[in-house]
Amino acid sequence: MIHLTGRLICASHAQARAVMMALPEHIRLTRAEQGCVTFDVTPTDDPLIWQVAESFLDRAAFDAHQARAAATDWAVQTSGITRDYAITEDGAA
């Protein structure tokens, strides 16, 4: 399994609004991907920061997600937003 955890950190309320507008579709599309086990992006006590936790069955599923997401409105709307992520891998699927 591949796990990505961390934070999405907005620098402004305008960036936070962009996240809120684009996030529902991004979540819907990602959760429908083959190999997606979990995908959660949740607000924190800070209105400019979201907690991100996602898991994919294997490296191929994770890489396919990254490629798909890079070509979406989500990528365009959130391109300037800081991502503080760690990626870990445990065992072979």
Secondary structure as UniProt FT lines:
FT   STRAND          2..9
FT   HELIX           13..31
FT   TURN            34..35
FT   STRAND          36..43
FT   TURN            47..48
FT   STRAND          49..56
FT   HELIX           59..70
FT   HELIX           73..77
FT   TURN            78..80
FT   STRAND          82..89
//
